[in-house]
Amino acid sequence: MHSENQHHRKINTSFNNTIGELLKTSNTAKIIEIVVVFGIAFLIIEMFKSEDPLDLIYNQTIVWVANIIMLAMVYAGLKFRGEPLIHFGISFKRFSWKQGFKTFLQSVVVFVLALTGFVLGAIIMANITGIPEDPDMSGYNYLKNNLWMLFVSLGGVYMVSSFGEEIIYRAFLINRISEIGSNHKKNETIAIIMSAIFFGLVHYSWGIMGIVQTGFMGLVLGVCYIYLRKRIWVLIFAHAYMDTILMLQMYFG
């Protein structure tokens, strides 16, 4: 029995090593990984979402579940490759007030820049269409004057959106797209643009205005991710500030 278990472990290790090597060396495997991560999430949302406009909480939960599954697949990709979390900029160093204050200041700057990108998207769309239009935020109507749901939603949003979206759309996408091909610097620029496009498109439920606004916001966040040398926590905190403002706006109607 013991030798049988050892045999199975060797097979699993060999399989994991083979997958990891493919993910590190094969451009095709890297593209497939990206397609699988986003494809499965899209299928989950499309298969389980409700067409009833009143099922707002249910549909939001489905989106959160899809994001959590994406995070799990992204983490699995790191494990297969044998890469540490720091490869994406995720660090859990001992807290120091000096570093914490520096991270806070940087996150405020990134927040202002990302908010500027968001507003710039609205200005560009208003000039194109000639009509100032707000993004469609009706999916958050369940928050209006509901303090309990506000706190619950903030907890979920911080974990799934603030943390999850930065890991998926900045850390994962930018790193993986940059690794395709040999010209890393050129690929990095392409990766930032593509991650911004992906980020905008996943907010399709916000309407065309929301797609453009979040796309520009994603572009700024992508540039900041590279400029700050992958200090992903700075972006996570900046994203959390924006999510807090959004949730409060929805709460106050």
C-alpha positions in Angstrom: 0.0 0.0 0.0 2.8 2.3 0.9 4.7 1.7 -2.4 1.4 2.2 -4.2 1.0 5.6 -2.6 4.6 6.5 -3.5 4.0 5.4 -7.1 0.9 7.7 -7.3 2.8 10.6 -5.8 5.6 10.1 -8.4 3.0 10.1 -11.2 1.4 13.3 -9.8 4.7 15.0 -9.4 5.8 14.1 -12.9 2.4 15.3 -14.3 2.7 18.6 -12.4 6.3 19.1 -13.5 5.3 18.5 -17.2 2.4 21.0 -16.9 4.6 23.5 -15.2 7.3 23.3 -17.8 4.8 23.7 -20.6 3.3 26.8 -18.9 6.8 28.3 -18.5 8.1 27.5 -22.0 5.2 27.2 -24.4 3.5 30.3 -25.7 0.5 28.2 -26.8 0.1 26.8 -23.2 0.3 30.4 -21.8 -2.5 31.5 -24.2 -4.6 28.5 -23.3 -4.2 29.2 -19.6 -5.5 32.8 -20.1 -8.5 31.5 -22.3 -9.3 28.8 -19.7 -9.2 31.2 -16.7 -11.6 33.7 -18.4 -13.6 31.2 -20.4 -14.6 29.2 -17.3 -15.6 32.3 -15.4 -17.7 33.5 -18.4 -19.4 30.2 -18.7 -20.3 30.1 -15.0 -21.8 33.6 -15.2 -23.8 32.9 -18.4 -25.0 29.4 -17.1 -26.1 30.5 -13.7 -27.1 34.1 -13.9 -30.8 35.0 -13.6 -32.7 36.9 -16.2 -35.0 38.3 -13.6 -34.1 41.9 -13.0 -35.0 41.6 -9.4 -32.4 38.9 -8.7 -29.7 41.5 -8.1 -28.1 39.9 -5.1 -28.1 36.5 -6.6 -26.4 37.7 -9.8 -23.8 39.6 -7.9 -23.0 36.5 -5.9 -22.6 34.5 -9.1 -20.0 37.1 -10.3 -18.2 36.9 -7.0 -18.1 33.1 -7.2 -16.7 33.2 -10.8 -14.0 35.6 -9.6 -13.0 33.3 -6.7 -12.7 30.4 -9.1 -10.5 32.6 -11.4 -8.3 33.3 -8.4 -8.0 29.6 -7.6 -7.0 28.9 -11.2 -4.5 31.7 -11.2 -3.0 30.3 -8.0 -2.9 26.8 -9.5 -0.9 28.2 -12.4 1.7 29.6 -10.0 1.9 26.3 -8.2 2.4 24.3 -11.4 5.2 26.6 -12.4 6.8 26.5 -8.9 6.6 30.3 -8.8 6.2 32.1 -5.4 3.5 34.7 -4.8 6.1 37.4 -5.0 6.3 36.7 -8.8 3.0 38.7 -8.9 4.1 41.2 -6.3 2.1 39.5 -3.5 4.2 39.9 -0.3 3.4 39.2 3.3 6.4 40.9 5.0 6.3 41.8 8.6 4.4 45.1 9.0 6.4 48.3 9.6 4.9 51.7 10.2 7.4 53.3 7.8 6.6 50.9 4.9 2.9 51.0 5.8 2.8 54.8 5.5 4.7 54.7 2.2 2.2 52.2 0.8 -0.7 54.3 2.0 0.7 57.5 0.3 1.4 55.6 -2.9 -2.1 54.1 -2.9 -3.7 57.6 -2.5 -1.7 58.8 -5.5 -2.7 55.7 -7.6 -6.3 56.2 -6.5 -6.3 59.8 -7.7 -4.7 58.8 -11.0 -7.1 55.9 -11.5 -10.1 58.1 -10.7 -8.7 60.6 -13.2 -8.6 57.9 -15.8 -12.2 56.9 -15.0 -13.4 60.5 -15.4 -11.4 60.9 -18.6 -13.2 57.9 -20.0 -16.5 59.7 -19.3 -15.3 62.9 -21.0 -14.2 61.1 -24.1 -17.5 59.2 -24.4 -19.5 62.4 -23.8 -17.5 64.1 -26.7 -18.1 61.1 -29.0 -21.8 60.7 -28.3 -22.5 64.3 -27.5 -24.6 63.1 -24.5 -23.2 63.0 -21.0 -24.2 59.5 -19.8 -23.7 57.7 -16.5 -22.7 54.0 -16.4 -25.6 51.6 -15.7 -25.3 50.8 -12.0 -28.8 49.4 -11.6 -27.2 46.0 -10.6 -26.4 47.6 -7.2 -29.9 48.9 -6.5 -30.2 46.4 -3.6 -27.8 48.6 -1.6 -30.0 51.7 -1.5 -30.7 52.7 2.1 -29.8 49.1 3.2 -27.0 49.5 5.8 -26.7 45.7 6.4 -26.2 45.0 2.7 -23.7 47.8 2.5 -21.5 46.2 5.1 -21.9 42.7 3.6 -21.2 44.0 0.1 -18.1 46.0 1.2 -16.7 42.8 2.7 -17.3 40.9 -0.5 -16.1 43.7 -2.7 -12.8 44.2 -0.8 -12.0 40.5 -1.2 -13.4 39.8 -4.7 -13.0 43.1 -6.5 -10.3 45.1 -4.7 -8.0 42.2 -4.1 -9.3 39.7 -6.7 -9.5 42.0 -9.7 -6.0 43.4 -9.1 -4.6 39.9 -8.9 -6.4 38.8 -12.1 -6.4 41.8 -14.3 -3.1 43.3 -13.3 -0.8 40.7 -11.8 -2.0 37.6 -13.8 -2.8 39.1 -17.1 0.1 41.6 -17.4 2.7 39.0 -16.3 1.4 36.2 -18.5 0.9 38.3 -21.6 4.3 39.8 -21.1 5.9 36.3 -21.0 4.5 35.4 -24.5 7.2 35.9 -27.0 10.8 37.2 -26.5 10.5 41.0 -26.6 9.5 41.5 -22.9 9.5 45.3 -23.0 7.3 45.5 -26.0 5.0 42.7 -24.7 4.7 44.6 -21.4 3.1 47.6 -23.2 0.8 45.3 -25.1 -0.1 43.5 -21.9 -1.0 46.7 -20.1 -3.3 47.7 -23.0 -4.9 44.2 -23.3 -5.5 44.0 -19.5 -7.2 47.4 -19.6 -9.4 46.2 -22.5 -10.3 42.9 -20.6 -11.0 45.0 -17.5 -13.4 47.3 -19.4 -15.2 44.4 -21.1 -15.9 42.5 -17.9 -17.9 45.5 -16.8 -20.2 45.1 -19.8 -23.3 45.2 -17.4 -22.4 48.8 -16.7 -23.2 49.7 -20.3 -20.8 51.2 -22.9 -20.0 54.2 -20.7 -19.0 51.9 -17.9 -16.8 49.8 -20.2 -14.9 52.8 -21.4 -14.5 54.3 -17.9 -13.3 51.1 -16.3 -11.1 50.5 -19.3 -9.3 53.8 -18.8 -9.1 53.2 -15.1 -7.6 49.7 -15.8 -5.0 51.4 -18.2 -3.8 53.7 -15.4 -3.7 50.8 -12.9 -1.7 48.7 -15.3 0.9 51.4 -15.9 1.1 52.0 -12.1 1.6 48.2 -11.5 4.7 48.2 -13.8 6.0 51.6 -12.7 5.8 50.6 -9.0 7.6 47.3 -9.8 4.6 45.1 -9.1 3.8 46.5 -5.7 0.3 45.0 -6.0 -0.8 46.0 -2.5 -0.6 49.6 -3.4 -3.1 49.0 -6.3 -5.3 46.8 -4.1 -5.7 49.6 -1.5 -6.3 52.2 -4.3 -9.0 49.9 -5.8 -10.6 49.5 -2.3 -10.9 53.3 -2.0 -12.7 53.5 -5.3 -15.0 50.5 -4.4 -15.9 52.2 -1.1 -16.9 55.4 -2.9 -19.0 53.3 -5.4 -20.7 51.4 -2.7 -21.5 54.5 -0.7 -22.9 56.2 -3.8 -25.2 53.2 -4.3 -26.2 53.2 -0.7 -27.2 56.9 -0.8 -28.9 56.3 -4.1 
